[in-house]
Amino acid sequence: MPQPTALVWFRNDLRVSDHPALAAAAASGLPVLCLYILDDESLGLRSLGGASRWRLDRALAALEGELARRGVTLHFLRGAAEKLLPEVAAAAQATRLFWSRRYGGGEVASDTRLKQALRDRGCEVHSFNASLLAEPWQVTSKSGGSFKVYTPFWRALREQIEPLPPLPAPERLNAAAWPAAAPPALRREALALAPTRPNWAAGFPDPEAGEAGARARLGAFLETRLKTYASGRDRLDRDATSRLSAHLRFGEISPRQIFAATAPDAAGADKFLSELGWREFSYHLLFHFPDLGWRNFNPRFDGFPFARDDAALEAWRCGRTGYPLVDAAMRELWTTGQMHNRARMIVASFLTKHLLIDWREGEKWFWDTLVDADEANNAASWQWVAGCGADAAPYFRIFNPVLQGEKFDPDGAYARRFCPELARLPASHIHKPWTAPPAMLAAAGVRLGENWPRPIVDHDFARRRALDAFAALTA
């Protein structure tokens, strides 16, 4: 008879340290079987975008190595988890199954069905919080309900919840063999997560994926950039942020680990930790409002006169709007899979307010092109900028892309990096080339309407149009 096993199902928790499910499986005394399922089939689950799949491949490769060093193999399957997981559990004589919780509406529903199906077969299912400082249902308002505004939410979390200390990684695991009766396990390469023909990710920077890379990045940030984070985090021309978002997205590091490593009284710590707070708030919203990714949080916006302008949408996607800061950001996204947070706000404002295009179009583009695309953060942040979300920026807050560039990229280094057509323009006109004297344009080799587009919309006109649309909505 096969020996009973403990099955660990990895999802968005691709690490071995501070991993409650893995720790509990190790403590069970049973041989451990580790599994990842690429699920593009289950009802209600959103398939990963292309850039996220590329980044996932790197994260899984790093996790393979971490587990191998502890004596176990990470096995891979592809298909509907609700079908495959019970089959593996039965074939492996798994008496206990361990996983980290997910919080999207479809994810919660799928996990609930799986729990019941597995328990009906006599398998104990143990789920854990590995992704958040606090569970979405733990942080409550004075009336006992959920929060819709960030600041009181973050204050309540800090007052009500003391995050658990991070768990150490298990030193050695007792490995279970892949059961012969289970669906055949795949090699990671067979998941075909990385693009090949063409390899559009060839120019993406090395992500230093995995928890070792995440720890190194966190340590370097805390040592060298935390103290200037509050004042420098919005500068597009500087490396002033933590760049931990993709590590968090794939669970290569936990928020508990970040929280524990950050001295609360250090300069910059409060602002840095508040960014973790926004992530927590986004998951709080997603759990309580599972349609956050496709429905206006504020139903008043259901009647907003969004435009259908495919040409303008394509110009925005391709970085051909004529506004250097917007175009630099969109080209950064396309060529690196990343985008600075300040730039994300600016391009989202431009799409929804200058072009009056539905925020859902932007959310879908970010989902496909960001290596750190996160269901909660992406939806909550797009709705926040568009003005229809929780704790939303007022709709009349419309970023001026020229002024934003002059403030956060004052010398034009960011614009020149991603818009080399403008590299020879002086800083005085780098963010508004259409205002440069003809002689200056000629000296810089800039030909408006030829090698650099004229603005697709005038800022003052766009601002008035957006405000009129908002006024009509609220009348």
Summary of the structure (lengths in Angstrom):
residues: 475
radius of gyration: 23.9
end to end distance: 72.7
largest distance: 85.0
contacts: 1567
relative contact order: 0.11
helix: 48%
strand: 8%
